[in-house]
Amino acid sequence: MAMKIVATNEPQNAYLGSLQTFIASVSPLLLKRDRWGYHTLDKCFGIDGASALYTPPKFPSRTRQRLRQEALELAANPRSDDRFLGGVGFDFTSVPEPYRTELKAYFTWRLARSQSRHYDWYARAARLIPFCADLADPARRPATVNVRPCLIDFGDPLEDGDGNSSTPLAQVMRDWFQTQGYSTREYTGEWRLRGGEGTLAKNVYRNFTPANSLVRTLLILREKAKPLETRDLILFEDVYPADEVPESKRTEPYFHFYKVRSLWLRDAARRYILSKIAYKELSATTLVSYVKRLSQLDECLHDLHPVPKPKHVTQEFVDHTFLAWGKEKGFVGQNWYADPINLLKWASAHLPALGWSRLTFDPRNIRRVHSYHPKGRHYERKFEEALVPEEVVEQMFARFDTLPPVCKRLLIIVRYTGMRCRDLHHLGFGCLKPDPDDNRFMLLTFYQSKVRRWNTKPLQKDDAAHALVIQAIEEQRAEVHLQWGRATEYLFPHRLGDKEVALDSSRTREIIGRWCIDNGIRDTAGKLYDFGWHDFRHFYGTEMALAGYDIHLIQMELGHASADMSLVYVNRRLKLRKKALLEKGGGKFVTIKGEVDDKIAELAIRKDAALAVDIPGGLCSLPGQIGEWCEHNGACFTCVYFRADVEQLPFFEREKRSMASGLKRLQAEVTDFEQKGQLRMAEIGRRRMERTEDGMANLATIISTIKTEGVYGGSHRKYRGAACGSGTAQCGKAAPSRGDHHGDAPPR
């Protein structure tokens, strides 16, 4: 007789109760029935005979037709026994509690998600039912097995911070496979290792891994039953909109805090992350790596203290110890230091009641971190290497016919549009349409996931490159219609169970990468080319620069938020300058091809002008997109980055007249306040008059400077009273200092 394992303690009852609540939320029928056949699956999950659970594409067409006919017969007789269609179904009658509830919760979770409904998954996961029945029976369970009250009690390595290991239940299942005569053969998979010059990495896949999936799913369900602010594992779908949740082939994407071993620090990290998500300060694409960097703070504390406590986070630790620890570990970039420090700054301000000390944070410490700054030589060299060499492009297209058709079309589109990898693979089926205003063009419309906006590229039919893109898209549409029998959501669709998803970019990158290795495609240095989709984006940006496109057009084509970012993608700056000759007095720029091109001169040499921002009365040349900020607090006219010329002279004269009128009004108000005895208001009015007089002095300086020199530029980092002319112009009046002068800016 099978042994019943009964939960007796309160936490266990709460855990099983939460599983039963989840099952009932899908359908109370699932709790009532211990046998789930065709009718139950159809009624509770909407799984009919067309599902990949019964009729996957790999089955012969005759078999699929027979099973679908049987499904129609079962559907026509709903009062018949809950039969299994094609042997597919779930019978939990032999499994005692509480294992039965845990198994039902696992299968409910998986079947409720359309991407899990495929026959291959069922063939592996269905063996969990007889396995758990034997595990609960002392007569059939090996004496060496240490049985647990619940399946989740076998533990998930993720809870120890190691998500890549197997649960102890997997080893028990392996032994059970051997006793049942099932194959325990291990499959060796290979994939290309990026940066390894053609090296293939290997991994072992086992056919008894459903135990890992079972325990991981139970862990997810246990955490979902908790309030969000106390969960150690959080699904992306619980905190992000559906269109921002990253796709995952195997399990639902999640992030966790188990790597932060100190519970007080884990609680602070959880609060901090949820706060940033709530205020839309943290994207889903960077969240996992962000949490990982926070865990480095905990790792440092454990290296220093056996049992870290909040009191160990001192000013010395913030300013010196953590920074030195990271440098010793060889961390590069600023994020490894800046992100944990931002956590400490937030906790210090918001969690003093939990024992956090009040600390001060010097922003200059970030300068002591070894990093790749966007304008540093390491950063530029890194992006220079990201550019796919022309020699590689020529070799790839010379052997183009040996690539799978889908990969060929993807390469053509990215080669001549420079799309981001995700945007390319998520192209909609209807992305290409005729231009209603000009029949010479087709319009390619797609969503840019990184900047979260739509982009429309005009494709000229007579242009050879654009014609290739149009042809590739039309060929892909025809193939999709042939295979799917309808228009799909994505131009490059893929079946994942019963769900249509976009083709996985890592899969296509792997296929093309292996193809490059097999065909001996090498770069200029003779190394096997390490294929990456993003390399073509750099190639396209540089190609546009060589063709003489304006930086703003390159920005629009690449879909960047700033022109400064687009300049990073123009990688062959050395080659652009190598044969650049400035003609006498002409200011001309000669390209590598020996042709004069003013647009490239503007792009490669006079970058500051392209980045100037319009402000009232002139231009601001502060390069705000590279990490600096405006510390001038709106006092633009005296700022070192301010520029104005004769075109702005009427603006300043109008401003001066307006301020003179305002000064007369203020004088009248101050006199009125003094007569009424309102001394406080009179004092405020006098201070406003002083600031207005300072402003008029600044305007007088600007006007006189423009009239004498033709151009005006500020001279201070921060406002300190009236401006002190540039060149020969002098201040009309010297205003008193406000005491907030931080020194003149260094010459530019």
Buried (B, 14 or more C-beta within 10 A) or exposed (E): EBBEBEBEEEEBEEBBEBBBEBBBEBBEBBBEBBBBBBBBBBBBBEBBBEBBBBBBEEBEEEEBEBBBEBBEEBBEEEEEEBEBBBEBBBBBEBBBBBBBBBBBBBBBBBBBBBBBBBBEBBEBBBBBBBBBBBBBBEEBBEEEBEEBBBBBBBBBBBBEBEEEEBBBBBBBBBBBBEEEEBEEEEEEEEBBBEEEEBEEEEEEEBBBBBBBBBBBBBBBBBBBBEEEEEBBBBBBBEBBEEEBBBBEEEBBBBBBBBBBBBEBBBBBBBBBBBEBBEEEEBBBEEBBEBBBBBBBBBBBBEEEEEEBEBEBBEBEBBBEBBBEBBBEEEBEBBBBBBBBBBBBBBBBEBBEEEEBBEBEBEEEBBEBBEBBBBEEEEBBEEBBEBBBBEEBBEBBBEBEEEBEEBBBBBBBBBBBBBBBBBBBBBBBBEBBEEBEEEEEBBBBBBBBBEEEEEBEBEBBBEBEEBBBBBEBBEBBBEBBEEEEEEEBEBBBBBBBBBBBBBBBBEBBBBBBBBBBBEBEBBBEEEEBBBBBBBBBBBBBBBBBBBEBBBBEEBBBBBBBEBBBBBBBBBBBBEEBBEEBEEEEEEEBBBBBEEEEBEBBBBBBBEBEEBBBEEBEBBBBBBBBBBEEEEEBEEBBBBBBBBBBBEEBBEBBEEBBEEBEEBBEEBBEBBEEBBEEEBEEBBEBBBEBBBBBBBBBBBBBBBBBBBEEBEBBBBBBBBBBBBBBBBEEBEBBEEBEEEEEEEEBBEEE
